[in-house]
C-alpha cells in the first residue's frame, strides 16, 4: 500500500548577498594588533570617520 504524503506549501525565503569592499585605509602603528579591544577601537574610529564624511 502506498503511503499518502501531506503536501507542504512552498515557502519564500530571502536571499542575501554580503560583499566585502575596501573603503579606505586606517593607519596603525605596529606590526600586530595585540588585543580584540584594539581591533574594536580601530573599527570604531573607522566607522566614526566614514559616518561624518
mmCIF file of the N, C-alpha and C atoms, coordinates in Angstrom:
data_MODEL
# 
_entry.id   MODEL 
# 
loop_
_atom_site.group_PDB 
_atom_site.id 
_atom_site.type_symbol 
_atom_site.label_atom_id 
_atom_site.label_alt_id 
_atom_site.label_comp_id 
_atom_site.label_asym_id 
_atom_site.label_entity_id 
_atom_site.label_seq_id 
_atom_site.pdbx_PDB_ins_code 
_atom_site.Cartn_x 
_atom_site.Cartn_y 
_atom_site.Cartn_z 
_atom_site.occupancy 
_atom_site.B_iso_or_equiv 
_atom_site.pdbx_formal_charge 
_atom_site.auth_seq_id 
_atom_site.auth_comp_id 
_atom_site.auth_asym_id 
_atom_site.auth_atom_id 
_atom_site.pdbx_PDB_model_num 
ATOM 1   N N  . UNK A 1 1  ? 0.831  -1.188 0.000  1.00 0.00 ? 1  UNK A N  1 
ATOM 2   C CA . UNK A 1 1  ? 0.000  0.000  0.000  1.00 0.00 ? 1  UNK A CA 1 
ATOM 3   C C  . UNK A 1 1  ? 0.882  1.260  0.000  1.00 0.00 ? 1  UNK A C  1 
ATOM 4   N N  . UNK A 1 2  ? 0.436  2.236  -0.741 1.00 0.00 ? 2  UNK A N  1 
ATOM 5   C CA . UNK A 1 2  ? 1.171  3.499  -0.817 1.00 0.00 ? 2  UNK A CA 1 
ATOM 6   C C  . UNK A 1 2  ? 0.782  4.404  0.343  1.00 0.00 ? 2  UNK A C  1 
ATOM 7   N N  . UNK A 1 3  ? 1.782  5.041  0.919  1.00 0.00 ? 3  UNK A N  1 
ATOM 8   C CA . UNK A 1 3  ? 1.505  5.996  1.988  1.00 0.00 ? 3  UNK A CA 1 
ATOM 9   C C  . UNK A 1 3  ? 1.127  7.338  1.371  1.00 0.00 ? 3  UNK A C  1 
ATOM 10  N N  . UNK A 1 4  ? 0.121  7.958  1.925  1.00 0.00 ? 4  UNK A N  1 
ATOM 11  C CA . UNK A 1 4  ? -0.281 9.276  1.434  1.00 0.00 ? 4  UNK A CA 1 
ATOM 12  C C  . UNK A 1 4  ? 0.564  10.332 2.147  1.00 0.00 ? 4  UNK A C  1 
ATOM 13  N N  . UNK A 1 5  ? 1.253  11.156 1.354  1.00 0.00 ? 5  UNK A N  1 
ATOM 14  C CA . UNK A 1 5  ? 2.090  12.204 1.924  1.00 0.00 ? 5  UNK A CA 1 
ATOM 15  C C  . UNK A 1 5  ? 1.338  13.523 1.888  1.00 0.00 ? 5  UNK A C  1 
ATOM 16  N N  . UNK A 1 6  ? 1.466  14.285 2.970  1.00 0.00 ? 6  UNK A N  1 
ATOM 17  C CA . UNK A 1 6  ? 0.834  15.596 3.016  1.00 0.00 ? 6  UNK A CA 1 
ATOM 18  C C  . UNK A 1 6  ? 1.627  16.548 2.139  1.00 0.00 ? 6  UNK A C  1 
ATOM 19  N N  . UNK A 1 7  ? 0.924  17.379 1.398  1.00 0.00 ? 7  UNK A N  1 
ATOM 20  C CA . UNK A 1 7  ? 1.586  18.393 0.589  1.00 0.00 ? 7  UNK A CA 1 
ATOM 21  C C  . UNK A 1 7  ? 1.933  19.579 1.480  1.00 0.00 ? 7  UNK A C  1 
ATOM 22  N N  . UNK A 1 8  ? 3.185  19.931 1.476  1.00 0.00 ? 8  UNK A N  1 
ATOM 23  C CA . UNK A 1 8  ? 3.658  21.063 2.269  1.00 0.00 ? 8  UNK A CA 1 
ATOM 24  C C  . UNK A 1 8  ? 3.720  22.274 1.350  1.00 0.00 ? 8  UNK A C  1 
ATOM 25  N N  . UNK A 1 9  ? 3.068  23.385 1.727  1.00 0.00 ? 9  UNK A N  1 
ATOM 26  C CA . UNK A 1 9  ? 3.091  24.556 0.862  1.00 0.00 ? 9  UNK A CA 1 
ATOM 27  C C  . UNK A 1 9  ? 4.512  25.118 0.742  1.00 0.00 ? 9  UNK A C  1 
ATOM 28  N N  . UNK A 1 10 ? 4.820  25.665 -0.416 1.00 0.00 ? 10 UNK A N  1 
ATOM 29  C CA . UNK A 1 10 ? 6.139  26.259 -0.645 1.00 0.00 ? 10 UNK A CA 1 
ATOM 30  C C  . UNK A 1 10 ? 6.276  27.522 0.194  1.00 0.00 ? 10 UNK A C  1 
ATOM 31  N N  . UNK A 1 11 ? 7.465  27.800 0.616  1.00 0.00 ? 11 UNK A N  1 
ATOM 32  C CA . UNK A 1 11 ? 7.729  28.977 1.431  1.00 0.00 ? 11 UNK A CA 1 
ATOM 33  C C  . UNK A 1 11 ? 8.806  29.808 0.758  1.00 0.00 ? 11 UNK A C  1 
ATOM 34  N N  . UNK A 1 12 ? 8.596  31.114 0.714  1.00 0.00 ? 12 UNK A N  1 
ATOM 35  C CA . UNK A 1 12 ? 9.605  32.009 0.137  1.00 0.00 ? 12 UNK A CA 1 
ATOM 36  C C  . UNK A 1 12 ? 10.661 32.311 1.194  1.00 0.00 ? 12 UNK A C  1 
ATOM 37  N N  . UNK A 1 13 ? 11.896 32.313 0.774  1.00 0.00 ? 13 UNK A N  1 
ATOM 38  C CA . UNK A 1 13 ? 12.986 32.673 1.672  1.00 0.00 ? 13 UNK A CA 1 
ATOM 39  C C  . UNK A 1 13 ? 13.744 33.846 1.070  1.00 0.00 ? 13 UNK A C  1 
ATOM 40  N N  . UNK A 1 14 ? 14.331 34.650 1.920  1.00 0.00 ? 14 UNK A N  1 
ATOM 41  C CA . UNK A 1 14 ? 15.103 35.792 1.451  1.00 0.00 ? 14 UNK A CA 1 
ATOM 42  C C  . UNK A 1 14 ? 16.529 35.352 1.176  1.00 0.00 ? 14 UNK A C  1 
ATOM 43  N N  . UNK A 1 15 ? 17.061 35.798 0.055  1.00 0.00 ? 15 UNK A N  1 
ATOM 44  C CA . UNK A 1 15 ? 18.455 35.549 -0.287 1.00 0.00 ? 15 UNK A CA 1 
ATOM 45  C C  . UNK A 1 15 ? 19.223 36.841 -0.056 1.00 0.00 ? 15 UNK A C  1 
ATOM 46  N N  . UNK A 1 16 ? 20.349 36.729 0.608  1.00 0.00 ? 16 UNK A N  1 
ATOM 47  C CA . UNK A 1 16 ? 21.138 37.898 0.964  1.00 0.00 ? 16 UNK A CA 1 
ATOM 48  C C  . UNK A 1 16 ? 22.535 37.744 0.397  1.00 0.00 ? 16 UNK A C  1 
ATOM 49  N N  . UNK A 1 17 ? 23.059 38.818 -0.146 1.00 0.00 ? 17 UNK A N  1 
ATOM 50  C CA . UNK A 1 17 ? 24.414 38.827 -0.679 1.00 0.00 ? 17 UNK A CA 1 
ATOM 51  C C  . UNK A 1 17 ? 25.255 39.747 0.191  1.00 0.00 ? 17 UNK A C  1 
ATOM 52  N N  . UNK A 1 18 ? 26.334 39.242 0.749  1.00 0.00 ? 18 UNK A N  1 
ATOM 53  C CA . UNK A 1 18 ? 27.234 40.045 1.574  1.00 0.00 ? 18 UNK A CA 1 
ATOM 54  C C  . UNK A 1 18 ? 28.502 40.276 0.767  1.00 0.00 ? 18 UNK A C  1 
ATOM 55  N N  . UNK A 1 19 ? 28.874 41.547 0.646  1.00 0.00 ? 19 UNK A N  1 
ATOM 56  C CA . UNK A 1 19 ? 30.023 41.911 -0.172 1.00 0.00 ? 19 UNK A CA 1 
ATOM 57  C C  . UNK A 1 19 ? 31.053 42.609 0.713  1.00 0.00 ? 19 UNK A C  1 
ATOM 58  N N  . UNK A 1 20 ? 32.286 42.200 0.586  1.00 0.00 ? 20 UNK A N  1 
ATOM 59  C CA . UNK A 1 20 ? 33.377 42.848 1.306  1.00 0.00 ? 20 UNK A CA 1 
ATOM 60  C C  . UNK A 1 20 ? 34.054 43.822 0.348  1.00 0.00 ? 20 UNK A C  1 
ATOM 61  N N  . UNK A 1 21 ? 34.044 45.106 0.705  1.00 0.00 ? 21 UNK A N  1 
ATOM 62  C CA . UNK A 1 21 ? 34.615 46.137 -0.149 1.00 0.00 ? 21 UNK A CA 1 
ATOM 63  C C  . UNK A 1 21 ? 35.664 46.926 0.614  1.00 0.00 ? 21 UNK A C  1 
ATOM 64  N N  . UNK A 1 22 ? 36.711 47.286 -0.074 1.00 0.00 ? 22 UNK A N  1 
ATOM 65  C CA . UNK A 1 22 ? 37.718 48.144 0.550  1.00 0.00 ? 22 UNK A CA 1 
ATOM 66  C C  . UNK A 1 22 ? 37.205 49.573 0.482  1.00 0.00 ? 22 UNK A C  1 
ATOM 67  N N  . UNK A 1 23 ? 37.095 50.223 1.631  1.00 0.00 ? 23 UNK A N  1 
ATOM 68  C CA . UNK A 1 23 ? 36.531 51.572 1.692  1.00 0.00 ? 23 UNK A CA 1 
ATOM 69  C C  . UNK A 1 23 ? 37.568 52.635 2.030  1.00 0.00 ? 23 UNK A C  1 
ATOM 70  N N  . UNK A 1 24 ? 38.745 52.244 2.450  1.00 0.00 ? 24 UNK A N  1 
ATOM 71  C CA . UNK A 1 24 ? 39.744 53.230 2.813  1.00 0.00 ? 24 UNK A CA 1 
ATOM 72  C C  . UNK A 1 24 ? 40.876 52.571 3.560  1.00 0.00 ? 24 UNK A C  1 
ATOM 73  N N  . UNK A 1 25 ? 41.724 53.394 4.107  1.00 0.00 ? 25 UNK A N  1 
ATOM 74  C CA . UNK A 1 25 ? 42.869 52.908 4.868  1.00 0.00 ? 25 UNK A CA 1 
ATOM 75  C C  . UNK A 1 25 ? 42.828 53.481 6.271  1.00 0.00 ? 25 UNK A C  1 
ATOM 76  N N  . UNK A 1 26 ? 43.367 52.745 7.205  1.00 0.00 ? 26 UNK A N  1 
ATOM 77  C CA . UNK A 1 26 ? 43.475 53.196 8.584  1.00 0.00 ? 26 UNK A CA 1 
ATOM 78  C C  . UNK A 1 26 ? 44.923 52.989 9.013  1.00 0.00 ? 26 UNK A C  1 
ATOM 79  N N  . UNK A 1 27 ? 45.570 54.031 9.483  1.00 0.00 ? 27 UNK A N  1 
ATOM 80  C CA . UNK A 1 27 ? 46.948 53.904 9.935  1.00 0.00 ? 27 UNK A CA 1 
ATOM 81  C C  . UNK A 1 27 ? 46.986 53.227 11.298 1.00 0.00 ? 27 UNK A C  1 
ATOM 82  N N  . UNK A 1 28 ? 47.949 52.343 11.462 1.00 0.00 ? 28 UNK A N  1 
ATOM 83  C CA . UNK A 1 28 ? 48.128 51.643 12.732 1.00 0.00 ? 28 UNK A CA 1 
ATOM 84  C C  . UNK A 1 28 ? 49.609 51.484 12.974 1.00 0.00 ? 28 UNK A C  1 
ATOM 85  N N  . UNK A 1 29 ? 50.073 51.921 14.133 1.00 0.00 ? 29 UNK A N  1 
ATOM 86  C CA . UNK A 1 29 ? 51.481 51.783 14.473 1.00 0.00 ? 29 UNK A CA 1 
ATOM 87  C C  . UNK A 1 29 ? 51.714 50.387 15.038 1.00 0.00 ? 29 UNK A C  1 
ATOM 88  N N  . UNK A 1 30 ? 52.659 49.696 14.460 1.00 0.00 ? 30 UNK A N  1 
ATOM 89  C CA . UNK A 1 30 ? 52.967 48.357 14.940 1.00 0.00 ? 30 UNK A CA 1 
ATOM 90  C C  . UNK A 1 30 ? 52.693 47.307 13.867 1.00 0.00 ? 30 UNK A C  1 
ATOM 91  N N  . UNK A 1 31 ? 53.181 46.111 14.100 1.00 0.00 ? 31 UNK A N  1 
ATOM 92  C CA . UNK A 1 31 ? 53.030 45.027 13.136 1.00 0.00 ? 31 UNK A CA 1 
ATOM 93  C C  . UNK A 1 31 ? 51.837 44.126 13.458 1.00 0.00 ? 31 UNK A C  1 
ATOM 94  N N  . UNK A 1 32 ? 51.406 44.137 14.717 1.00 0.00 ? 32 UNK A N  1 
ATOM 95  C CA . UNK A 1 32 ? 50.301 43.281 15.147 1.00 0.00 ? 32 UNK A CA 1 
ATOM 96  C C  . UNK A 1 32 ? 49.293 44.084 15.948 1.00 0.00 ? 32 UNK A C  1 
ATOM 97  N N  . UNK A 1 33 ? 48.070 43.618 15.907 1.00 0.00 ? 33 UNK A N  1 
ATOM 98  C CA . UNK A 1 33 ? 47.036 44.187 16.763 1.00 0.00 ? 33 UNK A CA 1 
ATOM 99  C C  . UNK A 1 33 ? 46.961 43.249 17.964 1.00 0.00 ? 33 UNK A C  1 
ATOM 100 N N  . UNK A 1 34 ? 47.391 43.716 19.139 1.00 0.00 ? 34 UNK A N  1 
ATOM 101 C CA . UNK A 1 34 ? 47.579 42.814 20.271 1.00 0.00 ? 34 UNK A CA 1 
ATOM 102 C C  . UNK A 1 34 ? 46.308 42.277 20.940 1.00 0.00 ? 34 UNK A C  1 
ATOM 103 N N  . UNK A 1 35 ? 45.189 42.972 20.808 1.00 0.00 ? 35 UNK A N  1 
ATOM 104 C CA . UNK A 1 35 ? 44.017 42.500 21.548 1.00 0.00 ? 35 UNK A CA 1 
ATOM 105 C C  . UNK A 1 35 ? 42.727 42.788 20.772 1.00 0.00 ? 35 UNK A C  1 
ATOM 106 N N  . UNK A 1 36 ? 41.664 42.073 21.096 1.00 0.00 ? 36 UNK A N  1 
ATOM 107 C CA . UNK A 1 36 ? 40.372 42.347 20.465 1.00 0.00 ? 36 UNK A CA 1 
ATOM 108 C C  . UNK A 1 36 ? 39.880 43.773 20.733 1.00 0.00 ? 36 UNK A C  1 
ATOM 109 N N  . UNK A 1 37 ? 40.229 44.310 21.897 1.00 0.00 ? 37 UNK A N  1 
ATOM 110 C CA . UNK A 1 37 ? 39.836 45.681 22.214 1.00 0.00 ? 37 UNK A CA 1 
ATOM 111 C C  . UNK A 1 37 ? 40.479 46.669 21.245 1.00 0.00 ? 37 UNK A C  1 
ATOM 112 N N  . UNK A 1 38 ? 41.753 46.409 20.876 1.00 0.00 ? 38 UNK A N  1 
ATOM 113 C CA . UNK A 1 38 ? 42.429 47.270 19.904 1.00 0.00 ? 38 UNK A CA 1 
ATOM 114 C C  . UNK A 1 38 ? 41.741 47.195 18.540 1.00 0.00 ? 38 UNK A C  1 
ATOM 115 N N  . UNK A 1 39 ? 41.330 46.003 18.143 1.00 0.00 ? 39 UNK A N  1 
ATOM 116 C CA . UNK A 1 39 ? 40.602 45.844 16.870 1.00 0.00 ? 39 UNK A CA 1 
ATOM 117 C C  . UNK A 1 39 ? 39.306 46.646 16.929 1.00 0.00 ? 39 UNK A C  1 
ATOM 118 N N  . UNK A 1 40 ? 38.584 46.533 18.034 1.00 0.00 ? 40 UNK A N  1 
ATOM 119 C CA . UNK A 1 40 ? 37.323 47.267 18.189 1.00 0.00 ? 40 UNK A CA 1 
ATOM 120 C C  . UNK A 1 40 ? 37.559 48.771 18.101 1.00 0.00 ? 40 UNK A C  1 
ATOM 121 N N  . UNK A 1 41 ? 38.637 49.257 18.696 1.00 0.00 ? 41 UNK A N  1 
ATOM 122 C CA . UNK A 1 41 ? 38.946 50.690 18.642 1.00 0.00 ? 41 UNK A CA 1 
ATOM 123 C C  . UNK A 1 41 ? 39.272 51.137 17.222 1.00 0.00 ? 41 UNK A C  1 
ATOM 124 N N  . UNK A 1 42 ? 40.018 50.333 16.487 1.00 0.00 ? 42 UNK A N  1 
ATOM 125 C CA . UNK A 1 42 ? 40.358 50.672 15.100 1.00 0.00 ? 42 UNK A CA 1 
ATOM 126 C C  . UNK A 1 42 ? 39.091 50.749 14.261 1.00 0.00 ? 42 UNK A C  1 
ATOM 127 N N  . UNK A 1 43 ? 38.225 49.745 14.387 1.00 0.00 ? 43 UNK A N  1 
ATOM 128 C CA . UNK A 1 43 ? 36.983 49.725 13.614 1.00 0.00 ? 43 UNK A CA 1 
ATOM 129 C C  . UNK A 1 43 ? 36.079 50.882 14.029 1.00 0.00 ? 43 UNK A C  1 
ATOM 130 N N  . UNK A 1 44 ? 35.999 51.148 15.334 1.00 0.00 ? 44 UNK A N  1 
ATOM 131 C CA . UNK A 1 44 ? 35.169 52.250 15.828 1.00 0.00 ? 44 UNK A CA 1 
ATOM 132 C C  . UNK A 1 44 ? 35.635 53.575 15.235 1.00 0.00 ? 44 UNK A C  1 
ATOM 133 N N  . UNK A 1 45 ? 36.958 53.805 15.214 1.00 0.00 ? 45 UNK A N  1 
ATOM 134 C CA . UNK A 1 45 ? 37.496 55.042 14.636 1.00 0.00 ? 45 UNK A CA 1 
ATOM 135 C C  . UNK A 1 45 ? 37.166 55.127 13.145 1.00 0.00 ? 45 UNK A C  1 
ATOM 136 N N  . UNK A 1 46 ? 37.282 54.011 12.437 1.00 0.00 ? 46 UNK A N  1 
ATOM 137 C CA . UNK A 1 46 ? 36.997 53.990 11.006 1.00 0.00 ? 46 UNK A CA 1 
ATOM 138 C C  . UNK A 1 46 ? 35.523 54.307 10.758 1.00 0.00 ? 46 UNK A C  1 
ATOM 139 N N  . UNK A 1 47 ? 34.632 53.698 11.526 1.00 0.00 ? 47 UNK A N  1 
ATOM 140 C CA . UNK A 1 47 ? 33.202 53.948 11.351 1.00 0.00 ? 47 UNK A CA 1 
ATOM 141 C C  . UNK A 1 47 ? 32.874 55.400 11.676 1.00 0.00 ? 47 UNK A C  1 
ATOM 142 N N  . UNK A 1 48 ? 33.479 55.917 12.714 1.00 0.00 ? 48 UNK A N  1 
ATOM 143 C CA . UNK A 1 48 ? 33.244 57.313 13.103 1.00 0.00 ? 48 UNK A CA 1 
ATOM 144 C C  . UNK A 1 48 ? 33.668 58.251 11.975 1.00 0.00 ? 48 UNK A C  1 
ATOM 145 N N  . UNK A 1 49 ? 34.820 57.994 11.356 1.00 0.00 ? 49 UNK A N  1 
ATOM 146 C CA . UNK A 1 49 ? 35.313 58.841 10.262 1.00 0.00 ? 49 UNK A CA 1 
ATOM 147 C C  . UNK A 1 49 ? 34.430 58.764 9.039  1.00 0.00 ? 49 UNK A C  1 
ATOM 148 N N  . UNK A 1 50 ? 33.951 57.560 8.706  1.00 0.00 ? 50 UNK A N  1 
ATOM 149 C CA . UNK A 1 50 ? 33.142 57.413 7.489  1.00 0.00 ? 50 UNK A CA 1 
ATOM 150 C C  . UNK A 1 50 ? 31.721 57.918 7.694  1.00 0.00 ? 50 UNK A C  1 
ATOM 151 N N  . UNK A 1 51 ? 31.216 57.917 8.915  1.00 0.00 ? 51 UNK A N  1 
ATOM 152 C CA . UNK A 1 51 ? 29.853 58.395 9.139  1.00 0.00 ? 51 UNK A CA 1 
ATOM 153 C C  . UNK A 1 51 ? 29.779 59.920 9.158  1.00 0.00 ? 51 UNK A C  1 
ATOM 154 N N  . UNK A 1 52 ? 30.887 60.572 9.459  1.00 0.00 ? 52 UNK A N  1 
ATOM 155 C CA . UNK A 1 52 ? 30.928 62.030 9.474  1.00 0.00 ? 52 UNK A CA 1 
ATOM 156 C C  . UNK A 1 52 ? 31.046 62.580 8.064  1.00 0.00 ? 52 UNK A C  1 
ATOM 157 N N  . UNK A 1 53 ? 31.764 61.886 7.224  1.00 0.00 ? 53 UNK A N  1 
ATOM 158 C CA . UNK A 1 53 ? 32.025 62.369 5.855  1.00 0.00 ? 53 UNK A CA 1 
ATOM 159 C C  . UNK A 1 53 ? 30.795 62.347 5.004  1.00 0.00 ? 53 UNK A C  1 
# 
